[in-house]
Amino acid sequence: MNNNKSKHALLSVSALALIGAMLTPAVSWATDGETVIQEKCLSCHTRTGNPDAPYSRISEQRKTPEGWQMTLHRMQLRNGLVLSSEETQAVIRYLSDEQGLAPSETAPFRYVLEQKPNIVEDVDPAYAEMCSRCHSNARFGLQRRTEGEWKELVNTHMAIHPTTELHALARDRRWYDIALNETAPKLAMDYAFNDAAWKKWQTMARPALQGSWSVSGFMPGKGDYSAILTAVKIADDKYSVTMIGHYSDGSELRGNGTANVFSGYEWRAGLMLDGVSVRQVLAASEDGSSLTGRMYQSAHDEIGGDLNAVSGNAIVGLSPSALKQGETSRVTISGAYLKGSVNLGAGVKVLKVLSRDADRIVVEAKASASAAVGMRDVSVGGTKAKALLAVYDSVATIQVSPPQSLARIGGNGGKIPKVQSTYRALAFSAGADGKPGTDDDMRLGYMPASWSLKPQNEVAEEDRDLEFAGTIDSNGIFTPGDTGLNPQRKMSTNNVGMLKVVASVKDGNNTIEGESDLLVAVPSYIKRAIQ
Amino acid sequence: MKFTHKIKAAALIGAVSTVALMSGCSMNPSASLNGMKGGGHEYLLTVSRPNQLHVIDTETNEVVRSCDVPGIFGQGTVEPSPDGRIAYVGTNKWEDVAGFDITNCDMVFFTKQSDNNVTVKSFVSLAVSRDGKELYTIQNPTRKLSDRYEVMQPQLAVYDTSAGLDAKPVRTFPVDRQITKIMAMDTGEVILGGNDLQAINPQNGEIRILSKLQNWDRAGDKWVQPDAFAMHSLGEHVDEFIMPYFTIKWNGDPGDMEKAEFWWGMSRVDLKTGEVEQTETVPFEFIVFNFITDPADSNILYGAFNTLSKHDIREKKTLAVHNMDHTYYNLNMTHDRTIYVGGTSSDISIHDPETLEKIGSIQLPGDMSTSAMRIAYLK
């Protein structure tokens, strides 16, 4: 029964297991991961007699914490492994620390760990059809295996998903032969088990993450925020976390929770933030001066945004990050314990300090009509930030971020919730050449926009996708339609569709529009820690 | 056609009666058929969830009986015996085969292909010899070892259809990977629908090429290797086997989609002679899941998916397209040329071969999903 219960918990909240550790007391780390491996894993795996790779299969792979979590999940689901929650955490921690990935190895694929939606990958053609027609590049790009282990992975595919070799883009070639004899050796070269980066990282001092951090970030529906994040060590690689700050509209932000750190730099925190369960997936820089990544709602990981934290008192963000020539505006400077006078650079006058809090300063500022177009450094007392504020003449183009996106129908009494998608309008001025779309365009940052939808093409128009596929609100959050057959649609099809998301930004008397593609797709029935 | 068919049926009934009289079993052939009609009467066979074989009378379009199939719904593969009496069903997640007497649902054959730590999957590959004595599957085995999996050589497994409810293969022969649909020919060979179309002699395992597909000889800068795949009905109503494929013809540089032509094609095998015709059929304009041939004209094909369509392959033209109420995977045809379109959902849609208009419907208790829709000619 216990086994069934733990399986259910893992299945329903697979991505939570790492953060679930916060619920277990600090003493749980006394459970030794290596002992658990020897007691529980060696009933099937064997001792090799080789001290460099002591356990069959296990010792010739390196993975992220999420990767090891998925492995343990599969062993419990398919191979009868029974682990307590405490033992699971201990094994994930041990393997992530001893057989993890170095910061430089995870850097190209952090988006998948951060559950960041709407990333379009640029995949090596050798993998595009063999691997990436089912998986993200990040799924295999975040693993390191010996060639023998990459080959065993091919065999696992053939046994667990035997129709793999019959799919479109597999049945037109000798898929198994190619996977075994061409793809696996290439994977062993590109994602090698023995890599200098990991060996070096293991010898380096681990960043100290205790202390206070200046934080800025964005949360859909709430907007930009600033905060002070305080991390208090409660055990090795385990911190009690508080976050106190403000959203840009002045409302308070307050939360607390626990963070676990894996492989010396992988920060995984779970917090209750203003009554909503959220997670942070961050990477500490090698010198321990910054934490970067994403914070998102636990129940809807698509609702989230970038989070940047800098150790100690620092200026970490500006909202808005651009002022139009001649314009007076309220500007929020994010940063912890900022003291002293505010300087927004040449031609920009701070008219009034509206408020000072521990996490931010809000000022009223005016860019003079003759202020030179360009970037300004920002300083508060002795604390400085380079090229943070743009002064511009006019908005030339609007890019809707993300440029391509996916939402999923759901709800309607079913088990799979809707997956929303969220948008921001990113503004640019034309730069010195006066021509938009050239290299000297100046990034002005995100601007408020009004949001609308239109059909993406003639098929979408004929199928009346606009009517059925979903709606977008004033915050740029798209909510897809209900799942299930819809008798009002052609062939009673469901509420999928192809739309364009349109942002309209006011710039003086002008309105500038930008648009991006949105595919409203069917539900995804399998949720993995690494998609 | 119908008239001719009836005469043929009457003749066959006469023959069966004669046999019955001679054997002294029964004065009334229909009694042994439990009220069903013999003489080649056509019964449509399909499987629906949770896992039932349905026997449908094509004269009344009513479900005559539904037989519970053991195990979890597999892929719904069905293969009728040549006398139309037994329906072999692939079940239990592509692993087991159960044979049912369609006149009473008695299970007369069963094989569990997986054994101990070896899992055997058969990807819709199920065939019966033309004399009904042997049943063939393609087995794709993998062995689970203590900490890894071993991928084993696929093989043709030959079963004696009279082996009962614990049947084991009487012979096995190694075959290529990626084989799906198979079918027996009058030559005694079994067609292997895989990356190429092959024929295997089930007595000695000798394999010959019928029609090259994955390894075809066309220049790579002129043609794209075909994507050939079949899961469903393939032409038993006209004694043929169709392996459809999709290919691209490059008229400019390879990859130049502006100048490219997109084609449906097929390798069509005559089950009586083993002769093969490989040809591009019609331009690719929409997805079709499988094609069948018109019994009255071998140049006319019908296809189904979101549409029911009619094609002239000599003229390489699509003659008519009918939009379906929903997506269907599968179609078949009786000798009077009535078209049955099924799969995906729980209804079979019946259509006129001339107009393609819907003329009837059969409601089943569960979804057919990927199930086959085969015709048993009950003798």
Boltz contact constraints between the chains, C-beta under 6 A:
constraints:
  - contact:
      token1: [A, 44]
      token2: [B, 146]
      max_distance: 6.0
  - contact:
      token1: [A, 44]
      token2: [B, 147]
      max_distance: 6.0
  - contact:
      token1: [A, 45]
      token2: [B, 147]
      max_distance: 6.0
  - contact:
      token1: [A, 56]
      token2: [B, 147]
      max_distance: 6.0
  - contact:
      token1: [A, 57]
      token2: [B, 147]
      max_distance: 6.0
  - contact:
      token1: [A, 152]
      token2: [B, 148]
      max_distance: 6.0
  - contact:
      token1: [A, 155]
      token2: [B, 149]
      max_distance: 6.0
  - contact:
      token1: [A, 155]
      token2: [B, 151]
      max_distance: 6.0
  - contact:
      token1: [A, 156]
      token2: [B, 149]
      max_distance: 6.0
  - contact:
      token1: [A, 158]
      token2: [B, 151]
      max_distance: 6.0
  - contact:
      token1: [A, 159]
      token2: [B, 142]
      max_distance: 6.0
  - contact:
      token1: [A, 159]
      token2: [B, 149]
      max_distance: 6.0
  - contact:
      token1: [A, 162]
      token2: [B, 121]
      max_distance: 6.0
  - contact:
      token1: [A, 165]
      token2: [B, 178]
      max_distance: 6.0
  - contact:
      token1: [A, 171]
      token2: [B, 178]
      max_distance: 6.0
  - contact:
      token1: [A, 171]
      token2: [B, 229]
      max_distance: 6.0
  - contact:
      token1: [A, 172]
      token2: [B, 225]
      max_distance: 6.0
  - contact:
      token1: [A, 172]
      token2: [B, 227]
      max_distance: 6.0
  - contact:
      token1: [A, 176]
      token2: [B, 177]
      max_distance: 6.0
  - contact:
      token1: [A, 491]
      token2: [B, 326]
      max_distance: 6.0
  - contact:
      token1: [A, 492]
      token2: [B, 326]
      max_distance: 6.0
